[in-house]
Amino acid sequence: MASPTLKKNYRSTPALQQFYTGGPFAVASDGSFIVCACDDAIKIVDSSNASIRSVVEGDSQTVTALALSPDDRLLFSSSHSRQIRVWELSSLKCIRSWKGHEGPVMGMACDASGGVLATAGADRKVLVWDVDGGYCTHYFKGHKGVVTSIIFHPDVNRLLLVSGSDDATVRVWDLMSKKCVATLERHFSAVTSLAVSEDGWTLLSAGRDKVVNLWDLHDYSCKLTVPTYEVLEGVCVIHSKSPFASSLDSYKRQKGRKKKSESPAIYFITVGERGTVRIWNSEGAVCLFEQQSSDVTVSSDSDDSKRGFTAATILPLDQGLLCVTVDQQFLFYSTLTYSEEMLKLMLSKRLVGYNEEIVDMKFLGEDEQFLAVATNLEQVQVYDLASMSCSYVLSGHTGIVLCLDTCVSSSGRTFVVTGSKDNSVRLWESESRCCIGVGTGHTGAVGAVAFSKKLRNFFVSGSSDRTLKVWSLDGLSDDTEQPISLKAKAVVAAHDKDINSLAVAPNDSLVCSGSQDRTACVWRLPDLVSVVVLKGHKRGVWSVEFSPVDQCVMTASGDKTIKIWAISDGSCLKTFEGHTSSVLRASFLTRGTQVVSCGADGLVKLWTIKTNECIATYDQHEDKVWALAVGKKTEMLATGGSDAVVNLWHDSTASDKEEAFRKEEEGVLKGQELENALSDTDYTKAIQIAFELRRPHKLFELFSELSRKREAAEQVEKALHALGKEEFRLLLEYVREWNTKPKLCHVAQFVLFRVFSMLPPTEITEMRGIGELLEGIIPYSQRHFSRMDRLIRGTYLLDYTLTGMSVIEPETDAKEIKDEPETWPEVKDSGDRPSPENADEEQEQTLEGLKEKASSKKRKSRKSGDRAQKKVKETAYTKISAISLQA
């Protein structure tokens, strides 16, 4: 058998992230994304797969209200800081903000034009703002409680604003007259939701008094009161052209419900504390449809705080209904179908917005297309890996689920076994999504379970009561109406402390248990006879696993190490050190030749057993990584932890190798093109290729050669014109590096001058990271100019010295002497003017003195350097005095 190819790298894709913590949300006009409040941040989530498109950082205060403009160009938000902000979604920048309310803003609505924003506050006021100017246009007060809901009339020609409050009233405001035109008082509790009918003449209001009131907007009278017998949180009107309406019409025709009425019938949807969707007809206040069972996951029957819906909205473009649950889940209902004389509402998607902590997870199914995830809830969520939608939920435990395992039986049935804090184990079948078996007998929380690997007819459980139990799957039938009671085939008191992990050998002959007592024990199945005790860890053992090919066991411990033990004698064969905190999970990869581990330090590490080497470390989690799942076929990884993030990891060794080979091949071809361009003296093309190849040294050589040419300016500008913004930024990075070296600074300054001469200042300031680049360029440029200034000043002394030595411009001095004008400058005292005879005598004396000085210099040329220097200075001074005398 050929040796397996070792994996060298994995690529991570965040599959499940926390994006909604409850509160406000807004749906895009095309339904493609949802804007959600996540603590003090705002997250824009793709509605197809729950991936986070972008994050808008808030002001460290909890977000209380959100709204989108009709064209999805602007996002409006407010938090407990009472600051109203307007964000541009394309750039995620806050383009303006202001304060107006004396308390938190509890609701927002944008009109159809997108230029007017209405806000409802806890200060009992309703304010209307001009979006572009940021100033208040209307100031409405009159409510006696917190204003909770607000909507504009959908008809742009009717400038009406409707608000609902905790004072059980609904008020209608006229934006033209700036007055309250009606106060609607029929509710006896807080008004939670408002809606307007399709024709625009009926207003629907739902409240916590368990009724829906229908108001006539002609005279603001109450047309109808519909009792719903549940606390309502949302009401939506179904439009006549939607698929929901067509299904309801078919249902009414089949039932023969035809009742003539003056006004057309209004279909509307209500959601509330029951967690079911109900559809009503305004004719006769009849409930046409009610879900038989709730799709909301309930913690327990007595806990009403985790039950029901908090909001509902009709999705645009006939995409269905969106309901939001108390436990931060988005339920997408696609269509209402009518078949077999019954209406059915199909749940198409469930996006989970918030998971406090990922405790355990396993891949599910023959093709491993699903992922079973245990969070710190009483349910197990099963996700479809393609869309990361929660396909279904396994509910039945009364305590938090701590562990799970999956397998596909010999008959093709897919099983899930779970252990919980309610001291029981449950067996589930994924197809029927029902519990088919319950095992009781443990006296402590069940913290570890493991399926049989070969026969798949039993599973083992370990508990905080320090015992191991082997449960038989014999007697399971296809009838899944009632779960059977599972029987324990063997029990043993295994450890002195809690059991954290279990693993069954590939041949089902052994089981290994890891405990907080710092030991791992290997037991013979099915009678649980002790084989060997593995001692050596200094902290509790968090994970155990059998090698798929060798007679050895791997353990991961709180002492930051991973150890591999021989089953025959219990000796430690290898120890892997590298984690900075407890190692919580470890699994074999690549037919037992590699190991993947994760720990409390938030790291995922890939190890090679033969060399004891950690070949890759990944830091994609912000907290402890409790869960690690490995796909048996694809060896795809899934990790999850305390940060409520599930990351999927795909082996990228082959793709990385192909990518490296492709880049190398492209580099060779580009290098040849570069040489051809140089031979053709095509500097523009050569510079462009050098940029593509990221070769700064070659670029320097090209610019250096260009700077020495006569047409340097034209050539460089021609080459620079072909560059884009990102390449200009890269060029400035290279210039910053060249500018730090005195030997290269001349070319750097030459290029810098051309760049700044060619680009306008606005483009330069818009470059990414230009401030940091200039901070690195300016100090060295100042240093270079200071050095050049010192050198230039030094040349003046040299000129002065050489002039004094008659080395420079001797002809010029003689010429000046010959061309001296015969007229003398005027002086006040005529007696001071020398006569021509005296001038000739002084000139002769000066020339004789110079000859004597020159001869004395030759005689004393072999003396010390200091004295020779003094003579040079004397000669220079004498020359100067001679010139002054000639003048």
C-alpha positions in Angstrom: 0.0 0.0 0.0 1.3 3.4 -1.0 2.2 5.7 1.9 -0.4 8.4 2.5 0.4 12.0 1.4 0.9 14.1 4.4 -1.3 17.2 4.8 0.6 20.5 5.0 -2.2 23.1 5.2 -5.9 23.6 5.9 -8.0 26.5 4.9 -10.7 27.8 7.2 -14.1 29.1 6.3 -16.3 30.5 9.1 -19.5 28.5 8.7 -21.5 29.5 11.8 -21.0 32.9 13.5 -22.9 34.9 16.1 -24.8 37.6 14.3 -28.0 38.4 16.3 -28.5 38.9 20.0 -32.1 40.0 19.9 -33.8 43.3 19.3 -34.1 45.2 16.1 -33.5 44.0 12.6 -34.2 45.1 9.0 -34.7 43.2 5.8 -33.3 44.4 2.4 -35.8 45.5 -0.3 -34.8 42.3 -2.3 -34.5 40.1 0.7 -30.9 39.2 0.0 -29.5 40.3 3.3 -30.7 41.2 6.9 -29.3 43.9 9.1 -29.1 42.6 12.7 -28.3 44.1 16.0 -25.5 42.1 17.7 -24.8 43.7 21.1 -23.2 47.1 20.3 -22.4 46.2 16.7 -24.6 45.9 13.6 -24.0 42.9 11.4 -25.1 42.6 7.7 -25.9 38.9 7.1 -26.5 37.1 3.9 -30.0 35.5 4.1 -29.0 32.6 2.0 -26.3 31.0 4.1 -26.0 33.2 7.3 -22.5 34.4 6.3 -21.6 37.8 7.6 -21.1 40.3 4.8 -19.8 43.2 6.9 -19.9 44.6 10.4 -20.7 48.2 11.3 -19.0 49.0 14.6 -21.3 50.9 17.0 -20.6 53.2 19.9 -20.2 50.5 22.7 -23.9 50.9 23.5 -26.7 48.3 22.8 -28.5 49.0 19.5 -32.2 49.8 20.1 -33.5 50.6 16.6 -32.6 49.9 12.9 -34.1 50.9 9.6 -33.1 50.7 5.9 -33.9 53.2 3.1 -36.1 51.8 0.4 -33.1 51.6 -2.0 -30.9 49.9 0.6 -28.4 52.7 0.2 -28.6 54.0 3.7 -28.8 52.4 7.1 -30.3 54.2 10.1 -29.4 53.1 13.6 -29.7 54.3 17.2 -28.5 52.9 20.5 -28.8 53.6 24.2 -26.5 56.6 23.6 -29.6 58.3 21.9 -27.4 59.1 18.9 -29.1 58.7 15.6 -26.6 57.7 12.9 -26.9 57.5 9.1 -24.6 54.9 7.5 -23.7 54.5 3.8 -23.8 50.8 3.2 -21.4 50.8 0.3 -18.6 52.3 2.3 -19.9 51.5 5.9 -19.1 55.1 6.9 -21.3 57.2 9.1 -22.2 60.2 6.9 -24.1 62.1 9.6 -25.4 61.8 13.2 -27.4 63.7 15.6 -29.3 63.5 18.9 -32.9 64.4 19.4 -34.7 62.3 21.9 -34.3 62.5 25.7 -34.5 58.7 26.0 -33.5 55.7 23.8 -35.0 55.4 20.3 -37.3 52.4 20.4 -38.4 52.4 16.7 -37.6 53.8 13.3 -39.3 54.0 9.9 -38.2 55.5 6.6 -40.7 56.8 4.1 -41.0 55.6 0.5 -38.9 58.4 -0.8 -36.0 57.7 1.6 -35.6 61.4 2.5 -37.6 61.4 5.7 -37.0 59.4 8.9 -39.5 59.0 11.8 -38.2 57.9 15.2 -40.2 56.7 18.2 -38.7 57.3 21.6 -38.9 56.1 25.2 -39.4 59.8 26.0 -43.0 59.4 24.7 -42.3 61.6 21.7 -42.4 61.0 17.9 -40.0 63.0 15.8 -39.6 63.3 12.0 -36.2 64.2 10.5 -34.9 65.4 7.2 -32.3 62.8 6.3 -30.1 65.0 4.2 -30.1 67.9 6.5 -30.3 66.0 9.8 -32.8 68.5 11.3 -36.2 67.9 12.9 -39.2 68.7 10.7 -42.0 67.5 13.0 -42.2 67.2 16.8 -45.2 65.2 18.0 -46.1 64.6 21.6 -49.2 63.2 23.2 -48.4 59.5 24.1 -48.4 58.8 27.8 -46.1 55.8 27.5 -43.1 54.5 25.6 -43.7 54.6 21.9 -42.9 51.1 20.7 -43.9 51.0 17.0 -44.1 53.4 14.1 -45.0 53.2 10.4 -45.5 55.6 7.5 -48.6 55.2 5.4 -47.5 53.2 2.3 -49.3 55.7 -0.1 -46.8 58.5 -0.6 -49.7 60.9 -1.4 -51.2 60.4 2.0 -48.7 62.0 4.4 -49.8 60.0 7.5 -47.7 58.6 10.3 -49.0 56.0 12.7 -47.5 55.2 16.1 -48.3 52.7 18.8 -47.4 53.0 22.5 -47.3 51.3 25.9 -50.2 53.4 26.9 -52.5 51.1 24.8 -53.3 53.8 22.2 -52.6 54.3 18.5 -52.1 57.8 17.2 -52.4 59.0 13.6 -50.3 62.1 12.8 -50.9 64.3 9.7 -47.5 65.5 8.4 -49.1 68.4 6.5 -50.9 70.0 9.4 -48.4 68.7 11.9 -51.2 67.6 14.2 -52.6 64.4 15.7 -55.7 63.7 13.6 -56.9 60.6 15.6 -56.3 58.8 18.8 -57.4 55.1 18.6 -58.3 53.6 22.0 -59.5 50.1 21.9 -56.5 48.2 23.3 -56.0 47.4 26.9 -52.3 46.7 26.8 -49.2 47.8 24.9 -49.5 48.0 21.1 -46.7 45.9 19.7 -47.2 45.9 15.9 -48.9 48.0 13.2 -49.8 47.3 9.5 -51.8 48.9 6.7 -54.0 47.0 4.3 -53.2 46.8 0.6 -55.8 49.4 -0.4 -54.5 51.8 2.3 -57.8 52.4 4.1 -57.6 49.8 6.9 -55.1 49.9 9.8 -54.3 46.8 11.8 -53.0 47.0 15.3 -51.9 44.1 17.4 -51.2 44.2 21.2 -50.4 42.2 24.2 -54.1 42.3 25.1 -54.5 39.3 22.7 -56.6 41.1 20.1 -56.1 42.6 16.7 -58.1 45.7 15.9 -59.0 46.8 12.4 -59.5 50.6 12.0 -61.2 52.4 9.1 -58.9 55.3 8.0 -61.8 57.2 6.5 -63.4 58.1 9.9 -60.8 56.3 12.2 -63.5 54.1 13.6 -62.9 50.5 14.8 -64.3 48.1 12.2 -63.5 44.8 13.8 -61.8 43.3 16.8 -60.3 39.8 16.3 -59.6 37.9 19.6 -56.5 35.7 19.2 -56.2 34.4 22.8 -52.4 34.8 22.8 -50.1 37.7 23.5 -49.2 39.1 20.1 -45.9 40.4 18.9 -46.4 40.9 15.2 -49.1 41.3 12.6 -48.6 41.2 8.8 -51.0 41.9 5.9 -51.0 39.3 3.0 -51.2 41.1 -0.4 -53.7 39.7 -2.9 -51.0 38.8 -5.5 -48.8 36.8 -3.1 -48.6 33.0 -3.2 -50.1 33.0 0.3 -53.3 34.7 -0.9 -53.7 32.3 -3.9 -53.5 29.3 -1.6 -56.0 30.8 0.8 -58.4 31.5 -2.0 -58.2 27.9 -3.1 -58.8 26.8 0.4 -61.9 29.1 0.8 -63.4 27.9 -2.5 -62.9 24.2 -1.4 -64.5 24.9 1.9 -67.3 26.9 0.3 -66.8 29.9 2.5 -68.3 32.7 0.5 -69.7 35.6 2.3 -70.6 38.9 0.6 -69.2 41.9 2.3 -69.0 45.6 1.5 -65.2 45.7 1.8 -62.8 43.1 0.4 -61.5 40.5 2.8 -58.1 41.1 4.4 -55.8 38.2 5.1 -53.4 38.8 7.9 -50.8 36.8 9.9 -50.3 37.0 13.6 -47.4 35.6 15.7 -46.9 35.7 19.4 -46.1 33.8 22.6 -47.4 30.4 21.4 -44.7 30.2 18.8 -47.1 29.3 16.0 -48.0 31.1 12.8 -51.8 31.8 12.4 -53.5 33.2 9.3 -56.8 35.1 9.7 -59.6 36.4 7.5 -61.2 39.7 8.3 -64.5 38.4 7.1 -66.0 36.9 10.2 -62.7 37.1 12.1 -62.0 33.5 11.2 -58.6 31.7 11.7 -58.0 30.0 8.4 -54.7 28.3 9.4 -52.8 27.5 12.5 -49.6 25.5 12.8 -50.1 22.2 14.5 -46.8 22.3 16.3 -44.4 25.1 17.0 -41.0 25.3 15.2 -39.6 27.3 18.0 -37.2 25.4 20.2 -38.4 25.5 23.8 -36.1 25.1 26.7 -38.7 23.6 29.0 -42.5 23.6 29.3 -42.4 25.8 32.4 -40.0 28.4 30.9 -42.1 30.8 28.9 -39.3 33.4 28.6 -37.7 31.2 25.9 -40.9 30.6 24.0 -42.6 32.2 21.0 -42.0 34.8 18.3 -40.9 38.4 18.8 -41.5 39.7 15.3 -42.7 38.7 11.8 -42.4 40.3 8.4 -43.5 39.4 4.8 -40.4 39.0 2.7 -40.3 41.0 -0.6 -40.6 39.5 -4.1 -42.9 36.8 -2.8 -40.1 35.0 -1.0 -42.3 34.0 1.9 -42.6 34.9 5.6 -39.8 35.6 8.1 -40.4 35.1 11.8 -37.9 35.9 14.6 -38.0 33.8 17.8 -37.2 34.6 21.4 -34.0 32.5 21.2 -32.6 34.6 18.3 -33.5 32.4 15.4 -34.7 33.5 12.0 -37.4 31.1 10.6 -38.0 31.4 6.8 -41.4 30.0 5.7 -41.4 29.6 1.9 -44.9 28.9 0.7 -48.3 28.0 2.0 -49.4 24.9 0.2 -52.9 23.5 -0.1 -53.1 19.7 -0.4 -55.3 16.9 0.9 -57.8 19.6 2.0 -55.2 21.0 4.4 -53.0 24.1 4.4 -49.4 23.5 5.1 -46.7 26.1 5.9 -43.3 24.9 4.8 -40.2 25.9 6.9 -37.5 26.3 4.3 -34.7 27.7 6.4 -33.6 28.3 10.0 -30.8 30.7 10.7 -29.5 30.6 14.3 -28.3 34.0 15.3 -26.8 33.3 18.7 -25.2 30.2 20.3 -23.6 30.9 23.6 -21.0 28.1 23.5 -20.3 25.1 21.2 -19.8 22.0 23.5 -19.5 19.1 21.0 -20.1 18.4 17.3 -19.9 15.5 14.9 -20.5 15.0 11.1 -23.7 13.2 10.3 -24.8 11.0 7.5 -23.1 8.7 4.9 -22.0 11.7 2.8 -21.2 13.9 5.8 -23.4 16.7 4.5 -24.8 17.6 8.0 -23.2 18.6 11.2 -24.8 17.8 14.6 -23.9 20.5 17.1 -24.4 20.5 20.9 -24.5 23.9 22.5 -25.3 24.7 26.1 -29.0 24.1 25.4 -31.2 21.1 25.9 -31.5 20.5 22.1 -29.1 19.3 19.4 -29.1 21.4 16.3 -28.4 19.7 12.9 -27.0 22.0 10.3 -26.9 21.6 6.5 -23.3 22.3 5.6 -24.3 23.7 2.2 -26.4 26.6 3.5 -25.5 26.4 7.2 -29.2 26.5 7.8 -30.4 24.5 10.9 -32.3 21.7 9.2 -33.9 20.4 12.3 -33.6 20.3 16.1 -33.5 17.2 18.3 -35.5 18.1 21.5 -36.1 15.8 24.4 -33.5 16.3 27.1 -34.4 18.3 30.2 -30.7 19.3 30.8 -27.9 20.8 28.8 -26.5 18.3 26.2 -22.8 17.8 27.0 -21.7 15.3 24.4 -22.8 13.4 21.2 -21.7 10.9 18.7 -23.0 9.7 15.3 -22.9 6.5 13.2 -24.5 4.9 10.2 -25.7 1.4 11.1 -25.2 -1.7 9.0 -28.9 -1.4 7.9 -28.2 2.2 6.6 -30.0 4.0 9.4 -28.2 7.1 10.8 -28.1 7.4 14.6 -27.2 10.1 17.0 -26.5 9.4 20.6 -26.4 12.3 23.2 -25.5 12.6 26.8 -26.9 15.3 29.0 -26.9 16.9 32.5 -30.2 15.2 33.1 -28.2 12.0 33.8 -29.6 10.2 30.7 -28.5 9.2 27.3 -30.8 9.4 24.2 -30.7 7.6 20.9 -32.0 9.5 17.9 -32.7 8.6 14.3 -31.9 11.4 11.9 -34.4 10.5 9.2 -37.5 10.5 11.4 -35.8 13.1 13.7 -37.3 11.3 16.7 -35.9 9.9 19.9 -36.0 6.1 19.6 -34.3 5.1 22.8 -33.6 6.5 26.3 -31.0 5.1 28.7 -31.2 5.9 32.4 -29.1 4.7 35.2 -26.3 7.2 35.6 -26.4 9.2 38.8 -24.4 12.1 37.4 -24.2 14.2 34.2 -23.2 12.1 31.2 -20.1 13.8 29.8 -18.9 11.3 27.2 -20.5 8.9 24.7 -19.0 6.8 21.9 -20.5 4.5 19.3 -19.2 1.1 18.2 -16.9 1.4 15.2 -17.2 -2.0 13.5 -20.5 -3.7 14.4 -22.3 -0.5 15.4 -24.6 -2.4 17.7 -23.7 -0.7 21.0 -22.4 2.5 22.5 -20.6 3.4 25.7 -21.3 6.2 28.0 -19.2 7.8 30.8 -20.5 10.0 33.6 -19.5 12.3 36.4 -20.6 9.4 38.7 -17.2 7.9 37.6 -18.8 4.8 35.9 -18.8 3.4 32.4 -21.9 1.7 30.9 -22.2 -0.3 27.7 -25.6 0.1 26.1 -27.0 -2.4 23.5 -28.9 -1.3 20.4 -30.6 -4.7 20.1 -34.4 -4.6 20.0 -34.7 -1.4 18.1 -37.6 -1.4 15.7 -38.7 0.8 12.8 -41.7 1.9 14.9 -40.5 5.2 16.4 -43.7 6.4 18.0 -42.5 5.8 21.5 -38.8 5.6 22.5 -37.8 2.3 24.1 -35.8 1.9 27.3 -32.2 1.0 26.5 -30.5 -1.7 28.6 -27.0 -1.6 30.0 -24.9 -4.7 29.2 -22.0 -3.9 31.5 -21.1 -1.3 34.1 -17.8 -0.6 35.8 -16.5 2.0 38.3 -13.7 3.3 36.1 -12.1 6.3 37.7 -11.7 8.4 40.8 -13.0 11.6 39.1 -15.3 12.7 36.3 -15.0 10.9 32.9 -14.3 13.4 30.2 -13.8 11.3 27.0 -14.4 7.9 25.5 -13.1 6.1 22.4 -13.9 2.6 21.0 -11.2 0.7 19.2 -11.6 0.1 15.4 -12.3 -3.6 16.0 -14.7 -3.0 18.9 -12.5 -5.1 21.2 -11.4 -2.2 23.5 -12.7 1.0 24.9 -10.5 3.8 26.4 -11.7 6.3 29.0 -10.0 9.6 30.0 -10.7 11.2 33.3 -10.0 14.3 35.5 -8.0 11.9 37.8 -5.1 12.4 35.2 -5.2 8.8 33.9 -6.6 7.0 30.9 -7.8 3.4 31.2 -8.1 0.8 28.5 -11.0 -1.7 29.0 -11.8 -5.0 27.2 -15.3 -5.2 25.7 -18.0 -6.2 26.2 -17.4 -7.1 29.9 -15.3 -4.0 30.7 -12.2 -5.8 32.2 -9.2 -3.5 32.8 -6.4 -4.0 30.3 -3.9 -1.2 31.2 -3.8 2.2 33.0 -2.0 5.0 31.3 -0.3 7.2 33.9 1.9 10.2 33.1 -0.2 13.3 32.6 0.0 16.0 35.3 -3.5 17.3 34.7 -6.9 15.8 33.7 -7.2 14.0 30.4 -9.7 15.7 28.1 -9.6 13.5 25.0 -8.7 10.0 24.1 -8.6 8.2 20.7 -7.4 4.9 19.3 -5.0 4.9 16.3 -6.6 3.5 13.2 -3.6 1.5 12.2 -1.4 0.9 15.3 -1.9 -0.7 18.7 -1.7 2.6 20.5 -3.8 5.3 22.1 -3.6 9.1 22.0 -4.5 11.3 24.9 -4.8 15.1 25.3 -4.5 16.7 28.7 -4.8 19.9 30.7 -1.0 19.8 31.1 -0.7 21.3 27.6 0.6 18.0 26.1 -0.5 15.2 23.8 0.8 11.7 24.4 0.8 8.5 22.4 0.8 5.3 24.5 1.4 1.6 23.7 -1.5 -0.5 24.6 0.7 -3.6 25.2 2.6 -2.2 28.2 1.2 1.3 28.8 4.5 3.0 27.9 4.5 6.5 26.5 5.8 6.5 23.0 5.7 10.1 22.0 4.9 13.5 23.6 3.8 16.6 21.6 4.3 20.0 23.2 3.3 23.3 21.7 0.0 24.4 23.1 0.1 27.2 25.6 -2.9 26.0 27.5 -5.0 22.8 28.0 -5.4 20.5 25.0 -9.1 19.8 24.8 -9.4 17.6 21.7 -7.1 15.6 19.5 -7.7 13.3 16.6 -5.7 11.2 14.1 -5.5 12.1 10.4 -4.0 10.7 7.3 -4.3 7.0 8.3 -2.7 7.6 11.7 0.4 9.5 10.5 -0.8 12.9 11.6 -2.6 14.5 14.5 -4.9 17.6 14.7 -5.5 19.2 18.1 -7.3 22.1 19.6 -7.1 23.7 23.0 -8.1 26.3 25.5 -5.6 28.7 23.9 -7.9 29.0 20.9 -5.3 27.4 18.6 -5.7 24.5 16.1 -2.5 22.6 15.4 -1.5 20.1 12.8 1.3 17.6 13.8 3.3 14.9 12.0 3.8 11.9 14.3 7.1 10.6 12.7 9.0 13.9 13.3 7.1 15.2 16.4 6.8 18.4 14.4 4.0 20.9 14.4 3.7 21.8 10.8 0.9 24.3 11.0 -0.9 26.5 13.6 -4.2 28.2 13.0 -5.6 31.0 15.2 -9.2 31.4 14.0 -10.9 31.2 17.3 -11.1 33.9 20.0 -11.7 31.5 23.0 -11.5 27.9 24.0 -12.0 25.3 21.3 -14.1 22.6 22.9 -15.3 20.7 19.9 -13.4 19.0 17.0 -15.0 16.8 14.4 -13.1 15.0 11.6 -14.8 13.7 8.5 -14.1 10.0 7.9 -14.1 10.3 4.1 -13.0 13.8 3.2 -11.1 14.4 6.5 -12.7 17.8 6.5 -12.4 19.4 10.0 -15.0 21.3 12.0 -14.1 23.2 15.2 -16.2 25.1 17.6 -15.8 26.7 21.0 -16.7 29.3 23.6 -16.8 32.1 21.0 -19.9 30.5 19.4 -18.1 30.2 16.1 -18.0 27.0 14.0 -15.2 26.9 11.4 -15.0 24.4 8.6 -11.5 23.4 7.5 -10.7 21.9 4.1 -7.4 20.3 3.1 -5.6 22.7 0.8 -2.3 20.8 0.4 -2.9 19.8 -3.2 -4.4 23.1 -4.2 -1.6 25.0 -2.6 1.0 22.9 -4.4 -0.8 23.5 -7.7 -1.0 27.2 -7.0 2.7 27.4 -6.2 3.5 25.5 -9.4 1.3 27.8 -11.4 2.8 30.9 -9.9 6.3 29.6 -10.5 5.5 28.9 -14.2 3.9 32.4 -14.6 7.0 33.9 -12.9 9.3 32.2 -15.4 7.2 33.5 -18.4 7.0 37.0 -17.0 10.7 37.0 -16.3 11.3 36.2 -19.9 9.0 38.9 -21.0 10.9 41.3 -18.8 14.2 40.4 -20.4 12.7 40.9 -23.8 11.3 44.3 -22.9 14.7 45.3 -21.6 16.5 44.2 -24.8 13.9 46.2 -26.8 14.4 49.2 -24.4 10.6 49.2 -23.8 10.9 50.6 -20.2 7.1 51.1 -19.8 6.4 47.4 -20.3 9.4 46.4 -18.3 8.3 48.5 -15.3 4.8 47.0 -15.6 6.1 43.5 -15.6 8.4 44.2 -12.7 5.4 45.4 -10.7 3.5 42.2 -11.5 6.4 40.1 -10.4 7.0 42.2 -7.3 10.7 42.7 -7.9 11.7 46.0 -6.3 15.4 45.5 -7.1 14.7 45.2 -10.8 12.4 48.3 -10.6 15.3 50.2 -9.0 17.6 49.2 -11.8 15.1 50.3 -14.4 14.5 53.7 -12.8 18.2 54.2 -12.2 18.9 53.5 -15.9 16.1 55.8 -16.9 17.4 58.6 -14.7 20.7 58.7 -16.6 19.1 59.1 -20.0 18.5 62.5 -21.6 14.8 62.1 -22.0 14.5 60.7 -18.5 11.4 62.8 -17.5 9.4 61.8 -20.5 10.3 58.1 -20.2 9.5 58.0 -16.5 6.1 59.8 -16.9 5.2 57.4 -19.8 6.0 54.4 -17.6 4.1 55.8 -14.6 1.0 56.7 -16.6 0.5 53.0 -17.1 0.3 52.3 -13.3 -2.9 51.9 -11.3 -3.7 53.3 -7.8 -2.6 50.1 -6.0 0.7 50.0 -8.0 1.4 53.7 -7.2 1.0 52.8 -3.5 3.3 49.8 -3.9 5.8 52.1 -5.7 5.8 54.5 -2.8 6.5 51.6 -0.5 9.5 50.7 -2.6 10.6 54.4 -2.6 10.3 54.5 1.1 12.8 51.6 1.4 15.2 53.0 -1.2 15.1 56.4 0.5 16.6 54.9 3.7 19.9 54.2 2.0 22.3 57.0 0.9 23.4 55.1 -2.2 19.9 54.6 -3.5 18.3 57.9 -2.3 19.0 59.8 -5.6 16.9 57.4 -7.6 14.2 57.4 -4.9 14.0 61.2 -4.9 14.0 61.2 -8.7 11.0 58.9 -8.8 9.3 60.7 -5.9 9.5 64.0 -7.7 8.0 62.5 -10.9 5.1 60.9 -9.0 4.2 64.0 -7.1 4.5 66.1 -10.3 2.2 63.8 -12.2 -0.5 62.9 -9.6 -2.9 65.6 -8.2 -2.9 66.0 -4.4 -6.5 64.6 -4.2 -5.5 61.3 -5.6 -2.4 61.1 -3.4 -4.5 61.7 -0.2 -7.0 59.0 -1.3 -4.3 56.3 -1.4 -4.6 53.6 1.2 -2.0 54.1 4.0 -0.5 57.2 2.4 -0.1 58.8 5.9 2.1 56.0 7.1 4.2 56.0 3.8 4.8 59.7 4.0 5.8 59.4 7.7 8.6 57.0 6.5 9.7 59.1 3.5 9.8 62.7 5.0 12.4 62.2 7.8 14.9 60.5 5.5 14.3 63.1 2.8 15.1 65.8 5.3 18.2 64.0 6.3 19.4 63.7 2.7 18.7 67.3 1.9 20.6 68.4 5.1 23.6 66.3 4.0 23.6 67.7 0.5 23.3 71.2 1.9 26.4 70.6 4.1 28.3 69.3 1.1 27.4 72.3 -1.0 28.5 74.7 1.8 31.7 72.7 2.0 32.5 73.3 -1.6 32.4 77.1 -1.0 35.5 76.7 1.3 37.2 74.6 -1.3 36.6 77.2 -4.0 37.8 79.9 -1.7 41.0 78.0 -0.9 41.8 77.1 -4.5 41.1 80.6 -5.6 43.5 81.8 -3.0 46.2 79.4 -4.3 45.7 80.7 -7.9 44.6 77.2 -8.9 41.2 78.5 -10.0 40.7 81.3 -12.5 44.2 82.6 -12.9 43.5 84.0 -16.3 40.4 85.8 -15.0 42.6 87.6 -12.4 45.1 88.7 -14.9 42.5 89.8 -17.3 40.9 91.8 -14.5 44.3 93.4 -13.8 44.8 94.3 -17.5 41.2 95.5 -18.0 41.3 97.7 -14.9 39.9 101.1 -15.9 42.3 104.0 -15.9 39.8 106.2 -14.1 39.6 105.9 -10.4 36.5 106.1 -8.3 35.6 109.5 -6.9 36.7 110.3 -3.4 35.9 113.2 -1.3 39.6 114.0 -0.5 41.6 114.5 -3.7 44.9 114.1 -1.7 44.1 110.4 -1.1 44.1 109.6 -4.8 47.4 107.8 -5.8 49.4 109.0 -8.7 50.2 106.7 -11.7 53.9 106.6 -10.6 53.0 105.5 -7.1 50.7 102.9 -8.5 53.4 101.4 -10.7 55.8 101.3 -7.8 53.2 99.5 -5.5 52.5 96.9 -8.3 56.2 96.2 -8.7 56.6 95.7 -4.9 53.6 93.4 -4.7 54.9 91.2 -7.5 58.3 91.0 -5.9 56.8 90.0 -2.6 54.8 87.2 -4.3 57.9 85.9 -5.9 59.7 85.8 -2.6 56.8 84.0 -0.9 56.7 81.4 -3.7 60.4 80.7 -3.5 60.2 80.3 0.3 57.3 77.9 -0.1 59.4 75.7 -2.4 62.3 75.6 0.1 60.1 74.6 3.0 57.9 72.0 1.2 59.4 69.1 3.1 58.3 70.4 6.5 55.5 69.1 8.6 51.8 69.2 7.4 50.7 71.8 9.9 53.3 74.3 8.9 52.7 73.7 5.2 49.0 74.3 5.8 49.9 77.6 7.5 52.0 78.6 4.5 49.1 77.9 2.1 46.9 80.1 4.2 49.6 82.9 4.2 49.9 82.7 0.5 46.1 82.9 0.1 45.9 85.9 2.3 48.8 87.5 0.5 47.1 86.9 -2.8 44.0 88.5 -1.4 45.9 91.5 -0.2 47.6 91.8 -3.5 44.3 91.8 -5.3 42.9 94.4 -3.0 46.0 96.6 -3.6 45.5 96.3 -7.3 42.0 97.4 -6.9 
